[in-house]
Amino acid sequence: MAVEGALLQRYGAATRAEVSRYLAAGGPSPFLDEMLADYPARGGKMLRPAICLANAALFAAQPGSAPSAEAVRAAAAIEMLHNALLIHDDVQDGSELRRGKPTLHALHGVPLAINAGDALLFAAFHPLIDAVSPLGGDVIRQVMEVTATMARQTAEGQALELGWRDRNVTGLSEADYMRMALKKTAWMGMIWPAQLGLIIGSRGRLDPEMVLRFGYFLGLAFQIEDDLRNLSEDPGYGKEQNGDLAEGKRTLMLIHVRAACDAAERARLDAFLGLRREERCAADVAWLAALMQARGSIDHARGVAAAMAGAAEHEFAAVYGALPPSEERAFLGSLVRWVFDRI
């Protein structure tokens, strides 16, 4: 991972500098500026911007050249939008930690946090507009189309996850979970950044649909692994352990364990899911975590994640396999393994 890690670090630094530049351009505003800069300043893995920049470099007229200024601005827009959605997600999920620190709403209250998320979301359009304006009408149209599609898909995925929880939907299948994860995670996290990079790098000559399947399977593997890490004691995870269980989130493990347990256990599980988060006690959360382990739900999810990773490797070969060897191609190919090895 040395070469790929170096690229991630380099692309991350370029994106952070551009994000800081755009945030500083807003002028002083009390109760806002500090919160806009909070989540971006906490670090993050910079995966999404790096996917954009690697694709932009791979599909440029002169492959191997440094990412263009337009691509770096698009990467900044991706990172700003991602952090805006994290602020909103933390409020919706009632999360306590983000990247190892208290969430924004825990620090400043829900109203100010929501306002900061709104402001950061709209601020992301500034670098995106600056990225595409020099590239002409066809590129602008393609970027706006894939961005609008991503926004709709992401909102639909979040609606499914929240609706299942808030309406206490229990009879879900693994196909339901895959559909939700495609929309909620893969589209914004992997597909859209790759599409933006491909469009900007190729100046609109290539079809952005060509990276969709790679992003889909990579996103599914990423989301399942993320759900598994929530159950672990991994100190690098950055969120509270078993927070998904306390929240009643419909993960692949929860869907599996409900189908695998006996009638008495299912009745207890359904009663647990019918409670509000603040009513779910630590003992019941621990019981559910142990039940998932006993019924093989953890191992099952690991197997599905591995299968999705294998599909992602196949799609990577189809999209990028014929391209000349490069640091960018090696980085994108390494992401399938990175999903499981990340710190």
Phi and psi in degrees as a GROMACS rama.xvg file:
@    title "Ramachandran Plot"
@    xaxis  label "Phi"
@    yaxis  label "Psi"
@TYPE xy
-63.8643  -50.7846  ALA-2
-64.9367  -47.0514  VAL-3
-64.4803  -38.4689  GLU-4
-64.1313  -37.6499  GLY-5
-64.3507  -39.7762  ALA-6
-65.6972  -43.5002  LEU-7
-61.0035  -40.3761  LEU-8
-66.3338  -42.8537  GLN-9
-67.0588  -47.4574  ARG-10
-66.2829  -36.7073  TYR-11
-62.7446  -42.367  GLY-12
-63.7415  -41.5994  ALA-13
-63.9779  -40.243  ALA-14
-68.4605  -44.0173  THR-15
-60.7247  -40.5852  ARG-16
-62.8005  -39.448  ALA-17
-71.3587  -38.9204  GLU-18
-60.6462  -46.0288  VAL-19
-60.8198  -39.2984  SER-20
-63.5806  -42.8933  ARG-21
-71.3965  -37.8595  TYR-22
-67.0995  -36.316  LEU-23
-70.0608  -20.4902  ALA-24
-76.3405  -8.19169  ALA-25
-77.349  -18.8603  GLY-26
86.6701  159.682  GLY-27
-67.8066  132.974  PRO-28
-146.926  113.734  SER-29
-64.5667  149.133  PRO-30
65.3549  13.5814  PHE-31
-135.685  -55.0955  LEU-32
-56.5515  -43.3957  ASP-33
-60.1394  -39.5918  GLU-34
-76.6945  -32.4925  MET-35
-62.2281  -37.9283  LEU-36
-85.7261  -10.2  ALA-37
-62.7087  -63.4911  ASP-38
-62.1854  -44.5888  TYR-39
-56.9621  -35.2778  PRO-40
-73.5626  -15.1597  ALA-41
-77.2884  -6.32655  ARG-42
107.713  -107.9  GLY-43
91.1073  161.04  GLY-44
-83.3884  -15.0174  LYS-45
61.9143  27.8711  MET-46
-62.646  -48.4216  LEU-47
-63.8049  -48.5729  ARG-48
-60.0114  -37.4112  PRO-49
-66.8527  -37.1728  ALA-50
-61.1889  -43.2296  ILE-51
-61.1867  -49.9666  CYS-52
-67.8213  -37.2506  LEU-53
-65.1616  -42.4894  ALA-54
-66.8016  -38.7496  ASN-55
-61.0216  -40.9868  ALA-56
-70.4499  -39.4109  ALA-57
-68.0962  -35.0324  LEU-58
-105.587  14.9853  PHE-59
-72.9035  164.208  ALA-60
-59.9735  -33.2652  ALA-61
-118.305  84.2943  GLN-62
-56.0856  143.172  PRO-63
96.9062  -12.6999  GLY-64
-75.1276  161.82  SER-65
-63.789  148.421  ALA-66
-55.8969  141.493  PRO-67
-70.3361  163.46  SER-68
-59.2851  -35.9788  ALA-69
-63.6788  -40.8029  GLU-70
-66.6056  -39.0819  ALA-71
-65.9188  -37.621  VAL-72
-65.2433  -40.2257  ARG-73
-62.4266  -39.5493  ALA-74
-62.296  -40.0338  ALA-75
-63.469  -40.3295  ALA-76
-62.1232  -41.7847  ALA-77
-60.5884  -45.9511  ILE-78
-67.4926  -38.4996  GLU-79
-66.441  -43.9103  MET-80
-64.8165  -40.6494  LEU-81
-58.8745  -46.2278  HIS-82
-68.2491  -34.0745  ASN-83
-61.3224  -43.6892  ALA-84
-68.8178  -32.278  LEU-85
-62.6817  -40.4794  LEU-86
-59.3211  -47.4931  ILE-87
-66.6869  -42.322  HIS-88
-59.4509  -41.3074  ASP-89
-63.8129  -37.2073  ASP-90
-66.2957  -47.8303  VAL-91
-63.9075  -34.9593  GLN-92
-88.6073  -10.481  ASP-93
66.2014  31.4981  GLY-94
-71.5177  150.3  SER-95
-101.257  -29.3242  GLU-96
-127.466  147.692  LEU-97
-142.377  120.449  ARG-98
53.7925  40.8609  ARG-99
80.5589  3.36082  GLY-100
-128.384  163.121  LYS-101
-57.3585  142.632  PRO-102
-64.0008  163.219  THR-103
-62.4807  -40.6695  LEU-104
-71.2112  -27.3159  HIS-105
-68.3446  -32.7503  ALA-106
-81.4026  -38.7711  LEU-107
-123.11  -3.90306  HIS-108
94.8145  154.526  GLY-109
-63.6186  -46.509  VAL-110
-58.7711  -46.6701  PRO-111
-67.5366  -35.8274  LEU-112
-65.3248  -44.8668  ALA-113
-61.4159  -42.098  ILE-114
-62.2062  -41.5046  ASN-115
-64.4418  -40.7506  ALA-116
-61.6077  -42.5015  GLY-117
-60.4295  -46.8514  ASP-118
-63.7481  -41.1435  ALA-119
-68.4248  -36.1159  LEU-120
-60.9924  -48.5233  LEU-121
-70.406  -32.5016  PHE-122
-63.6616  -26.8299  ALA-123
-64.1634  -22.3276  ALA-124
-72.3317  -21.3197  PHE-125
-63.3907  -55.3404  HIS-126
-65.2634  -30.3943  PRO-127
-66.7892  -43.0626  LEU-128
-63.2067  -43.1549  ILE-129
-63.6778  -30.2288  ASP-130
-69.0019  -42.0534  ALA-131
-96.1025  -20.1128  VAL-132
-55.0514  -40.9349  SER-133
-75.6295  -6.21552  PRO-134
-98.7898  -3.72395  LEU-135
96.6293  164.183  GLY-136
-61.31  -38.5949  GLY-137
-67.3988  -41.4895  ASP-138
-66.1671  -42.0531  VAL-139
-58.0136  -45.6646  ILE-140
-61.6477  -45.7842  ARG-141
-62.9659  -43.2614  GLN-142
-63.9942  -42.2502  VAL-143
-66.079  -36.6586  MET-144
-66.2466  -47.8842  GLU-145
-69.9668  -29.4037  VAL-146
-70.4813  -42.6612  THR-147
-63.8734  -40.1061  ALA-148
-63.1862  -45.5217  THR-149
-58.5326  -44.4394  MET-150
-61.4155  -43.3176  ALA-151
-67.1426  -46.3548  ARG-152
-61.5276  -42.8308  GLN-153
-63.6695  -43.6227  THR-154
-64.4241  -39.2157  ALA-155
-64.047  -41.6352  GLU-156
-65.0603  -42.6773  GLY-157
-64.8545  -38.3475  GLN-158
-62.823  -40.9191  ALA-159
-61.5918  -49.4813  LEU-160
-62.0372  -44.9369  GLU-161
-69.9433  -39.9128  LEU-162
-64.6477  -41.9208  GLY-163
-59.5362  -41.1389  TRP-164
-71.7842  -50.1714  ARG-165
-73.7134  -26.8999  ASP-166
-97.6123  5.05009  ARG-167
51.7565  53.1112  ASN-168
-79.0186  125.808  VAL-169
-115.123  -28.7873  THR-170
-84.4505  59.3303  GLY-171
-98.9531  152.137  LEU-172
-108.064  168.616  SER-173
-64.2431  -31.2794  GLU-174
-63.6912  -36.9724  ALA-175
-60.5425  -44.8937  ASP-176
-61.5632  -44.8442  TYR-177
-60.6635  -40.9238  MET-178
-63.0705  -44.5432  ARG-179
-63.2134  -45.0224  MET-180
-66.8027  -35.8066  ALA-181
-56.7035  -48.6845  LEU-182
-72.8719  -47.6043  LYS-183
-75.6383  -38.0961  LYS-184
-110.728  -54.8457  THR-185
-65.1387  -38.1465  ALA-186
-67.0693  -50.3948  TRP-187
-78.9483  -33.0027  MET-188
-81.5922  -34.7144  GLY-189
-127.087  -46.7242  MET-190
-68.0838  -53.6389  ILE-191
-61.8156  -47.274  TRP-192
-57.9735  -40.8588  PRO-193
-64.7575  -40.6755  ALA-194
-64.6456  -43.9545  GLN-195
-59.5962  -46.3031  LEU-196
-61.7083  -43.6193  GLY-197
-63.4744  -44.1982  LEU-198
-64.6047  -46.8636  ILE-199
-69.0853  -42.6681  ILE-200
-64.1276  -42.9555  GLY-201
-87.2289  -1.14553  SER-202
55.9659  38.4009  ARG-203
82.2083  8.61801  GLY-204
-80.1889  -23.9819  ARG-205
-107.345  154.575  LEU-206
-79.3861  119.003  ASP-207
-64.6319  -15.0681  PRO-208
-66.2634  -18.8332  GLU-209
-66.6991  -20.5933  MET-210
-101.165  4.14805  VAL-211
-64.359  -47.7762  LEU-212
-69.3693  -38.0303  ARG-213
-60.1861  -46.6612  PHE-214
-64.5141  -35.1422  GLY-215
-63.5721  -52.8665  TYR-216
-69.6448  -36.6927  PHE-217
-63.46  -41.0075  LEU-218
-65.1328  -38.6998  GLY-219
-64.764  -45.5564  LEU-220
-60.1558  -41.4569  ALA-221
-62.3333  -46.0471  PHE-222
-67.6027  -42.4413  GLN-223
-63.5966  -43.4386  ILE-224
-63.7177  -37.9584  GLU-225
-62.4698  -42.3956  ASP-226
-63.7935  -39.1775  ASP-227
-64.967  -40.2997  LEU-228
-65.7294  -27.592  ARG-229
-64.0101  -23.3949  ASN-230
-89.2997  -8.49982  LEU-231
-95.4023  174.893  SER-232
-98.0356  22.7004  GLU-233
-58.6647  115.245  ASP-234
-70.7865  -15.669  PRO-235
-91.2916  1.98707  GLY-236
-69.4039  -40.5033  TYR-237
90.1806  -0.586099  GLY-238
-130.961  166.517  LYS-239
-68.903  136.699  GLU-240
-62.4191  138.418  GLN-241
63.5563  18.2691  ASN-242
-61.2754  -34.5144  GLY-243
-64.8193  -35.6149  ASP-244
-69.9699  -44.6174  LEU-245
-62.4118  -31.4055  ALA-246
-79.6509  -21.9895  GLU-247
80.6704  25.9875  GLY-248
-66.6365  137.099  LYS-249
-84.6115  84.0991  ARG-250
-88.7117  171.84  THR-251
-60.9825  -36.94  LEU-252
-66.8704  -38.3707  MET-253
-67.4714  -42.3269  LEU-254
-62.5533  -41.5882  ILE-255
-67.1451  -46.6187  HIS-256
-66.0723  -34.0798  VAL-257
-65.3434  -36.4368  ARG-258
-75.7648  -26.1647  ALA-259
-92.6095  -17.8738  ALA-260
-85.6987  170.096  CYS-261
-84.3597  177.93  ASP-262
-63.1693  -40.9475  ALA-263
-66.4511  -42.534  ALA-264
-65.4929  -38.1941  GLU-265
-66.1408  -38.0193  ARG-266
-63.9951  -41.5847  ALA-267
-66.477  -40.8303  ARG-268
-62.7236  -45.3621  LEU-269
-65.0075  -36.3765  ASP-270
-64.9625  -40.6976  ALA-271
-60.989  -45.4362  PHE-272
-67.495  -25.1252  LEU-273
-77.0105  -8.98714  GLY-274
-82.4598  159.221  LEU-275
-75.316  158.188  ARG-276
-55.6524  -43.5485  ARG-277
-68.2366  -14.0488  GLU-278
-90.727  -11.7195  GLU-279
-83.673  118.348  ARG-280
-87.4709  161.787  CYS-281
-62.3509  -33.8697  ALA-282
-64.464  -40.7075  ALA-283
-69.5905  -36.3509  ASP-284
-62.4249  -44.4972  VAL-285
-63.9453  -38.764  ALA-286
-60.8308  -44.33  TRP-287
-66.2481  -40.8706  LEU-288
-60.9517  -42.1175  ALA-289
-67.4208  -37.9538  ALA-290
-63.1184  -41.0664  LEU-291
-60.5991  -39.8046  MET-292
-67.3753  -44.5484  GLN-293
-67.2179  -34.8738  ALA-294
-90.6493  7.14484  ARG-295
77.7531  14.7927  GLY-296
-69.7086  -33.2246  SER-297
-67.2732  -48.8756  ILE-298
-63.3164  -38.4483  ASP-299
-60.7546  -46.0897  HIS-300
-63.8772  -39.075  ALA-301
-61.5545  -39.5888  ARG-302
-65.1534  -41.2884  GLY-303
-66.587  -41.4032  VAL-304
-60.4909  -40.6411  ALA-305
-64.8922  -38.06  ALA-306
-65.4581  -40.9056  ALA-307
-65.253  -37.0509  MET-308
-64.7065  -39.8843  ALA-309
-62.6375  -40.9914  GLY-310
-64.8566  -37.9466  ALA-311
-63.2473  -40.3917  ALA-312
-62.0568  -39.9729  GLU-313
-62.5373  -45.0041  HIS-314
-69.6614  -32.7431  GLU-315
-59.3527  -45.8431  PHE-316
-61.2993  -37.9249  ALA-317
-67.0981  -37.117  ALA-318
-88.8253  -43.902  VAL-319
-111.673  -9.16092  TYR-320
-60.7999  -33.0037  GLY-321
-84.2181  -7.12995  ALA-322
-75.4014  150.827  LEU-323
-61.3499  148.616  PRO-324
-56.56  138.605  PRO-325
-160.918  166.858  SER-326
-61.9602  -39.1494  GLU-327
-67.3691  -43.131  GLU-328
-65.1209  -40.6122  ARG-329
-62.808  -38.9301  ALA-330
-62.3375  -50.3208  PHE-331
-62.9207  -38.0205  LEU-332
-66.3039  -30.4581  GLY-333
-75.6492  -14.8756  SER-334
-63.9533  -31.1885  LEU-335
-61.5034  -42.2412  VAL-336
-74.96  -35.9006  ARG-337
-61.213  -32.8894  TRP-338
-50.3561  -36.87  VAL-339
-95.9289  -23.8962  PHE-340
-98.7864  -8.75953  ASP-341
-58.2259  151.414  ARG-342
